[in-house]
Amino acid sequence: MRVEALIISMRDQPAREAQVKAIRAACPVPSSVVAAVNGRALGDAQRARAFSAARHRPAYPFPPRPGEIGCFLSHRAAWRTIIDRGLEAALILEDDVELRRPRFDAALALACEASRTHGLVRLPLMERAGAAARARAVPSVLRPVVLPLGTQAQVVSAAAARRLLEVSEPFDRPIDVFLQMRWVTGVPSCVVSPSGVHDATAHVGGSTIQARGKPFGEMLAHEIRRPIYRAAIRALGVRAWITGSPHGGA
């Protein structure tokens, strides 16, 4: 299988450039950098072309942050790169991760194999994995009803990349919650854990997506709406799982 790593990174940021070098040095497959899109630098017309609210149900209950729009566009650029280079699949990495071998090598090999039948294979951060998962020496394929949040590391097949490009123009929510909606994307997905992928956000100066200093009222509304939205996603995920649609389409 012809697989390369595509590292999404914002240019001209020394801390991130140093982390990208570390990722490339640790990566067991050929790698290159995909320029991240700075959502804050987009004009109103560009954002309007990329984002259209409430395309799918359940509607996402929060307005998009510039960083979230930029992140989604960055991943779309990575999917386009898979197609343009004629890759069978790609390991897509964000620049705030650390790869620890040999555990990562084993996880990547299993993820590449799984991508033959699952177009999207998530490699979740070790810090977010449960204690039992972290303790396992050998990675395994898991098929949760709802994918865990986060897009720091994943293997995406060429067929899945084509499909995701089609159904995300425009998009209506952040990329990680969009990818949970198998009944919309038509892309079968799974998780490989433990992954050997660790969080390096602190090394690069923090997240480029998370907003800081939100008003109390906005924070309270977010805390109320978030569990309601997640419950709706889980219910739809269960229904799609029962009917078999999570495994069709890519």
SEPA-127700 format. One line per 2 residues: their letters; for each residue z, y, x of N, C-alpha, C, O. Coordinates in steps of 0.05 Angstrom, whole numbers. Example, Ala and Ser with C-alpha at 12.3 -4.5 7.8 and 13.67 -1.06 7.14 Angstrom:
BEGIN
as = 156 -114 264 156 -90 246 156 -66 264 169 -66 285 ~ 142 -45 257 143 -21 273 157 1 258 161 23 268
This chain:
BEGIN
mr = 0 -24 17 0 0 0 0 25 18 16 27 36 ~ -18 44 12 -20 68 27 0 89 15 -5 100 -6
ve = 22 93 30 43 111 20 49 132 42 51 125 66 ~ 51 157 34 60 178 52 83 192 39 87 191 15
al = 99 206 55 120 223 45 111 251 43 98 262 61 ~ 116 264 20 110 292 15 136 307 12 151 302 -7
ii = 142 325 30 167 339 30 163 367 19 149 383 31 ~ 175 372 -4 173 398 -16 192 418 -4 216 413 -3
sm = 182 440 7 200 458 21 189 487 19 165 492 20 ~ 208 505 17 202 534 17 197 542 46 213 537 63
rd = 175 556 50 168 564 77 185 588 86 196 603 69 ~ 186 593 113 199 616 124 228 618 119 240 639 116
qp = 241 595 117 270 593 115 280 575 137 278 551 135 ~ 291 587 159 298 571 183 316 547 177 311 525 189
ar = 336 550 160 354 527 155 338 504 142 343 481 148 ~ 320 511 124 305 490 111 284 478 130 278 454 129
ea = 272 494 147 253 484 167 267 464 185 255 443 192 ~ 291 469 193 306 451 210 312 424 195 310 403 207
qv = 319 426 170 324 402 154 299 386 150 300 361 151 ~ 276 399 146 251 385 143 245 369 169 236 346 167
ka = 249 381 192 245 367 217 262 342 218 253 321 227 ~ 287 344 210 305 321 210 295 299 190 297 276 197
ir = 286 308 167 275 288 148 251 274 159 249 249 157 ~ 233 289 171 209 277 182 215 257 205 202 237 208
aa = 235 265 221 243 247 243 255 221 233 251 200 245 ~ 269 222 210 281 198 199 263 182 181 269 159 175
cp = 242 194 172 225 181 152 208 158 164 195 163 184 ~ 209 134 152 194 112 164 164 111 157 150 93 166
vp = 154 130 141 125 131 135 115 158 143 130 177 146 ~ 88 161 147 77 187 154 85 208 133 87 203 109
ss = 89 233 143 99 253 125 85 280 129 74 285 151 ~ 86 296 109 75 323 111 90 341 91 106 331 75
vv = 86 367 94 101 386 77 83 397 55 60 405 60 ~ 94 398 31 81 412 9 96 438 4 120 438 0
aa = 82 460 5 95 486 1 107 488 -26 93 485 -47 ~ 133 494 -27 146 498 -53 138 524 -65 131 544 -52
vn = 138 525 -92 131 549 -107 156 565 -112 176 554 -122 ~ 156 590 -105 178 608 -110 176 619 -138 160 637 -143
gr = 192 608 -156 190 616 -184 197 646 -188 187 658 -207 ~ 213 657 -171 220 685 -173 198 704 -166 198 727 -173
al = 178 693 -151 156 710 -143 132 709 -162 112 722 -158 ~ 135 693 -183 113 690 -203 113 714 -222 134 724 -229
gd = 89 723 -229 87 743 -250 90 732 -278 91 708 -281 ~ 93 750 -297 97 741 -325 74 724 -335 78 704 -349
aq = 50 731 -328 26 716 -337 26 688 -325 19 668 -338 ~ 34 685 -299 35 659 -286 56 641 -299 51 618 -303
ra = 79 653 -305 100 637 -318 91 629 -346 97 606 -355 ~ 78 646 -360 68 640 -387 48 617 -387 48 601 -405
ra = 31 616 -367 12 594 -365 26 567 -359 17 546 -368 ~ 47 569 -343 61 544 -335 80 533 -356 82 509 -359
fs = 93 552 -370 115 544 -388 109 552 -417 100 574 -422 ~ 113 533 -435 111 538 -464 134 525 -478 136 500 -478
aa = 151 540 -490 176 529 -502 171 511 -525 151 514 -540 ~ 189 491 -528 190 474 -551 164 458 -557 156 455 -580
rh = 152 448 -536 128 431 -540 136 404 -551 121 392 -567 ~ 159 394 -543 168 367 -550 196 368 -562 211 387 -560
rp = 202 346 -577 228 343 -589 244 321 -574 232 301 -566 ~ 270 326 -571 285 349 -579 278 374 -562 273 371 -538
ay = 278 397 -575 273 422 -560 295 426 -539 318 421 -544 ~ 286 436 -516 306 441 -495 321 467 -502 308 487 -508
pf = 348 466 -503 363 489 -515 368 512 -497 383 531 -505 ~ 357 513 -472 363 534 -454 337 548 -444 317 534 -440
pp = 338 574 -440 314 587 -429 310 578 -400 329 572 -386 ~ 285 578 -391 279 569 -364 288 589 -343 284 613 -346
rp = 299 579 -321 305 596 -298 281 598 -281 265 579 -280 ~ 277 619 -266 254 621 -248 253 598 -228 232 587 -222
ge = 277 590 -218 277 568 -199 268 542 -211 256 525 -198 ~ 275 538 -237 266 513 -250 236 512 -254 224 491 -251
ig = 224 535 -260 195 536 -263 182 531 -236 163 516 -234 ~ 193 543 -215 182 539 -188 185 510 -180 166 499 -167
cf = 207 497 -186 211 469 -179 191 451 -192 179 434 -179 ~ 186 456 -218 167 439 -232 139 443 -221 125 424 -216
ls = 131 468 -215 105 473 -204 102 460 -176 81 452 -168 ~ 124 460 -161 124 447 -135 118 418 -137 103 407 -121
hr = 131 405 -156 126 376 -160 98 371 -170 85 351 -163 ~ 88 389 -187 60 386 -195 41 387 -171 21 373 -170
aa = 47 405 -152 31 407 -128 32 381 -112 12 372 -101 ~ 56 368 -111 58 342 -98 42 321 -112 29 304 -99
wr = 43 320 -139 27 301 -154 -3 305 -148 -18 286 -145 ~ -11 330 -147 -39 336 -142 -47 327 -114 -69 317 -110
ti = -29 329 -95 -34 320 -67 -38 290 -66 -55 280 -52 ~ -23 275 -82 -27 246 -83 -56 239 -91 -68 222 -79
id = -65 253 -112 -93 248 -122 -113 257 -101 -132 242 -95 ~ -110 281 -90 -129 292 -71 -132 275 -46 -154 273 -35
rg = -110 263 -37 -111 247 -12 -117 218 -17 -120 203 2 ~ -120 210 -42 -127 182 -48 -104 163 -41 -110 140 -34
le = -79 172 -43 -57 155 -38 -52 136 -61 -58 142 -84 ~ -42 112 -55 -34 94 -77 -7 103 -89 -3 99 -113
aa = 10 115 -73 35 125 -82 46 144 -60 36 144 -37 ~ 66 160 -67 78 178 -48 108 178 -52 118 176 -74
li = 122 181 -30 151 186 -31 154 217 -31 147 230 -12 ~ 163 227 -54 166 256 -57 195 263 -51 213 253 -65
le = 200 280 -32 227 288 -24 230 318 -26 211 333 -19 ~ 253 327 -35 260 355 -33 274 360 -7 284 341 5
dd = 274 385 3 283 389 30 313 391 34 322 399 55 ~ 328 385 13 357 385 16 370 357 15 391 353 5
ve = 355 338 28 365 311 29 368 303 59 356 315 77 ~ 383 282 63 386 269 89 380 239 85 392 227 67
lr = 363 228 101 356 199 100 372 184 121 371 190 145 ~ 387 164 112 403 149 131 393 120 132 394 105 113
rp = 383 113 156 372 87 160 395 69 172 414 79 184 ~ 392 42 168 369 27 156 370 25 126 351 14 114
rf = 392 34 113 394 30 84 370 43 70 360 31 51 ~ 362 67 79 339 80 65 314 63 68 298 62 49
da = 309 51 91 285 35 95 283 13 75 262 8 64 ~ 305 -1 70 305 -23 51 300 -13 23 286 -25 8
al = 313 10 16 309 22 -10 280 30 -15 269 26 -36 ~ 268 43 6 241 52 3 221 29 0 203 30 -16
al = 225 8 15 208 -16 13 209 -27 -15 188 -34 -27 ~ 233 -29 -26 236 -39 -53 224 -20 -74 211 -29 -93
ac = 227 6 -69 216 26 -88 186 25 -88 173 28 -109 ~ 174 22 -64 144 21 -63 134 -4 -78 114 -2 -92
ea = 148 -26 -75 140 -50 -89 143 -46 -120 126 -54 -135 ~ 165 -34 -127 170 -29 -156 150 -10 -168 144 -11 -192
sr = 139 8 -152 120 28 -162 94 15 -171 78 29 -184 ~ 89 -10 -164 65 -23 -174 66 -28 -204 45 -29 -217
th = 90 -31 -215 93 -35 -243 108 -12 -257 105 -8 -281 ~ 123 4 -241 137 27 -252 126 52 -238 129 55 -213
gl = 112 69 -252 99 92 -239 117 111 -226 109 126 -207 ~ 142 112 -235 162 131 -223 187 115 -216 199 101 -233
vr = 195 116 -191 219 102 -181 238 122 -169 232 135 -149 ~ 260 126 -182 280 146 -173 298 134 -151 307 111 -154
lp = 302 149 -130 321 142 -109 344 162 -110 343 182 -97 ~ 365 156 -126 386 176 -131 404 181 -106 406 163 -89
lm = 415 204 -105 433 211 -84 457 192 -83 467 184 -104 ~ 465 184 -59 487 166 -55 513 178 -67 529 164 -78
er = 515 205 -65 539 218 -75 542 216 -105 564 218 -116 ~ 519 211 -119 520 209 -148 521 180 -158 525 175 -182
ag = 518 161 -139 519 133 -147 548 124 -150 566 136 -139 ~ 552 104 -166 578 94 -170 589 79 -146 573 72 -128
aa = 614 75 -145 627 62 -122 615 34 -117 611 26 -94 ~ 610 20 -139 599 -7 -136 571 -6 -123 564 -23 -106
ar = 555 13 -131 528 16 -120 530 23 -90 515 12 -74 ~ 548 42 -84 550 50 -55 559 27 -38 553 26 -14
ar = 574 8 -49 585 -14 -34 565 -36 -29 568 -52 -10 ~ 544 -37 -44 524 -58 -41 509 -54 -15 501 -32 -9
av = 504 -75 -1 489 -74 24 459 -75 19 442 -64 34 ~ 451 -89 -3 423 -93 -10 416 -77 -35 430 -80 -55
ps = 395 -61 -34 388 -46 -58 376 -63 -80 366 -85 -74 ~ 378 -54 -104 367 -69 -127 353 -50 -146 358 -25 -145
vl = 336 -60 -163 321 -45 -182 338 -44 -208 345 -65 -219 ~ 343 -20 -218 357 -16 -243 339 -3 -263 322 13 -256
rp = 342 -10 -289 326 2 -310 343 14 -331 346 3 -353 ~ 354 38 -326 371 51 -345 356 61 -369 332 66 -367
vv = 369 63 -392 357 73 -416 347 102 -411 325 109 -420 ~ 364 118 -398 357 145 -391 359 149 -361 380 142 -349
lp = 338 159 -348 339 163 -320 361 183 -312 366 202 -327 ~ 374 179 -289 393 199 -280 379 225 -273 355 225 -267
lg = 393 247 -275 382 273 -269 378 276 -239 391 263 -223 ~ 361 295 -231 355 300 -203 328 290 -195 319 269 -204
tq = 315 305 -177 288 297 -167 287 299 -137 266 304 -126 ~ 310 294 -124 310 297 -95 293 277 -80 282 283 -59
aq = 291 253 -91 276 232 -77 265 212 -98 280 202 -115 ~ 239 207 -97 227 189 -116 200 180 -106 186 194 -91
vv = 192 156 -113 165 145 -107 149 147 -132 157 138 -154 ~ 125 159 -130 107 164 -153 80 151 -147 68 157 -126
sa = 71 134 -165 44 122 -161 22 141 -168 27 162 -181 ~ -2 135 -159 -25 152 -165 -30 153 -195 -36 175 -205
aa = -28 130 -208 -33 130 -237 -12 148 -252 -19 162 -270 ~ 13 146 -243 34 163 -255 29 192 -249 33 209 -267
ar = 20 199 -225 15 226 -218 -7 238 -236 -4 261 -245 ~ -28 223 -241 -49 233 -258 -38 238 -286 -44 259 -299
rl = -23 219 -296 -12 222 -323 7 245 -325 6 261 -345 ~ 24 248 -306 44 270 -306 31 297 -305 40 317 -317
le = 9 300 -289 -6 325 -288 -17 331 -316 -18 354 -324 ~ -27 311 -330 -39 315 -356 -19 325 -377 -25 344 -392
vs = 4 312 -377 23 318 -399 42 341 -393 59 348 -409 ~ 40 352 -369 59 374 -362 44 401 -359 54 419 -344
ep = 22 404 -372 7 429 -370 2 440 -399 -17 432 -412 ~ 20 458 -408 43 469 -395 68 450 -399 66 431 -414
fd = 90 457 -387 115 442 -391 135 460 -406 131 484 -408 ~ 156 447 -417 174 462 -434 203 458 -427 221 466 -442
rp = 209 447 -403 237 442 -395 237 435 -365 216 430 -354 ~ 260 435 -352 262 428 -324 250 400 -319 250 383 -337
id = 242 396 -294 227 371 -288 244 346 -292 234 326 -301 ~ 270 347 -284 285 322 -285 290 313 -314 290 289 -320
vf = 295 333 -332 299 325 -360 272 318 -373 271 301 -391 ~ 250 329 -364 224 322 -374 218 293 -366 208 277 -383
lq = 224 285 -342 217 258 -333 234 237 -347 227 213 -347 ~ 257 245 -360 272 226 -376 258 218 -401 264 197 -413
mr = 238 234 -409 225 229 -435 201 210 -432 178 219 -434 ~ 207 185 -428 186 165 -424 167 164 -448 143 158 -445
wv = 178 169 -472 161 168 -496 141 190 -497 122 189 -512 ~ 145 211 -481 126 233 -478 107 228 -455 83 231 -457
tg = 119 222 -432 102 219 -407 85 194 -407 64 193 -396 ~ 95 172 -420 81 147 -419 83 134 -392 69 115 -386
vp = 101 143 -375 104 133 -348 129 115 -347 151 125 -350 ~ 126 89 -342 149 71 -339 164 79 -313 152 86 -293
sc = 191 77 -315 207 86 -292 231 68 -288 239 53 -306 ~ 242 70 -264 265 54 -257 280 68 -234 271 90 -225
vv = 302 56 -226 319 67 -204 323 46 -183 327 22 -190 ~ 322 54 -158 330 36 -136 356 47 -124 357 69 -115
sp = 376 30 -123 402 38 -113 417 14 -100 414 -8 -110 ~ 432 19 -79 436 44 -65 412 53 -49 396 37 -41
sg = 409 79 -46 384 90 -36 383 98 -7 362 99 6 ~ 407 104 4 407 115 32 399 144 33 395 155 54
vh = 397 157 9 390 186 8 416 201 2 430 196 -17 ~ 422 221 20 447 236 17 441 265 12 419 276 19
da = 460 279 0 458 307 -7 462 324 18 483 322 32 ~ 442 341 25 445 359 48 443 389 39 435 406 54
ta = 449 394 13 447 421 3 462 441 19 453 463 24 ~ 486 434 28 503 452 43 490 460 69 496 481 80
hv = 473 442 80 461 448 106 438 468 104 430 480 125 ~ 428 472 80 404 490 77 411 515 62 393 530 54
gg = 436 520 58 444 546 45 446 544 15 447 565 2 ~ 448 520 4 452 518 -25 426 514 -40 405 514 -29
st = 429 510 -67 406 504 -84 390 529 -89 401 551 -91 ~ 364 526 -92 346 548 -100 343 550 -130 328 567 -140
iq = 356 531 -145 351 530 -174 375 540 -189 372 556 -208 ~ 399 532 -181 423 538 -197 428 568 -198 427 582 -178
ar = 434 578 -222 440 606 -225 470 611 -220 486 593 -226 ~ 477 634 -210 504 641 -204 513 665 -221 496 682 -228
gk = 538 667 -227 549 690 -240 540 693 -269 536 716 -278 ~ 537 671 -284 529 673 -312 552 685 -328 575 679 -322
pf = 546 701 -349 567 711 -367 582 688 -380 571 666 -384 ~ 607 693 -387 624 672 -398 612 661 -424 612 637 -429
ge = 602 679 -441 590 670 -466 567 651 -462 564 631 -476 ~ 550 657 -442 528 639 -436 537 612 -426 526 592 -433
ml = 558 613 -409 569 588 -399 580 571 -421 576 546 -422 ~ 594 584 -440 606 569 -462 585 557 -480 587 533 -488
ah = 564 572 -486 542 561 -502 529 538 -489 521 518 -501 ~ 526 540 -462 513 518 -447 530 493 -449 519 471 -453
ei = 556 495 -447 574 472 -448 574 459 -476 578 435 -478 ~ 569 475 -496 568 464 -523 541 450 -529 541 428 -540
rr = 520 463 -520 493 452 -527 485 428 -509 471 410 -518 ~ 495 428 -485 486 407 -466 493 378 -476 475 362 -476
pi = 517 372 -485 522 345 -495 506 338 -520 499 315 -524 ~ 501 358 -537 485 352 -561 457 344 -553 445 325 -563
yr = 445 359 -534 418 353 -524 418 325 -511 399 310 -517 ~ 437 320 -494 438 294 -480 440 271 -500 428 250 -496
aa = 456 274 -521 459 253 -541 432 248 -555 425 225 -561 ~ 417 270 -561 391 267 -574 372 252 -555 356 235 -564
ir = 372 259 -530 354 245 -510 361 216 -508 343 199 -508 ~ 387 210 -507 395 182 -506 386 166 -530 377 144 -528
al = 389 178 -554 381 164 -579 351 158 -578 343 137 -586 ~ 335 178 -570 306 174 -569 300 153 -547 281 137 -550
gv = 315 154 -525 310 135 -503 316 107 -512 301 88 -506 ~ 337 103 -528 343 76 -538 321 67 -557 313 44 -555
ra = 312 84 -575 291 77 -593 265 69 -579 252 50 -586 ~ 258 85 -558 234 79 -543 237 53 -528 218 38 -525
wi = 261 48 -517 266 23 -503 263 -1 -521 251 -21 -513 ~ 274 1 -545 272 -21 -564 243 -27 -572 235 -50 -574
tg = 228 -6 -576 200 -9 -585 181 -16 -562 158 -24 -566 ~ 191 -13 -537 174 -21 -514 158 1 -503 144 -3 -483
sp = 159 26 -514 142 47 -503 149 57 -476 132 69 -463 ~ 174 53 -465 179 62 -438 162 48 -417 159 58 -395
hg = 150 25 -425 135 11 -405 105 13 -409 90 -4 -399 ~ 96 32 -424 67 34 -429 56 60 -418 71 80 -417
ga = 31 60 -411 17 85 -406 10 91 -378 -8 107 -374 ~ 22 80 -357 15 87 -330 21 64 -311 16 66 -287
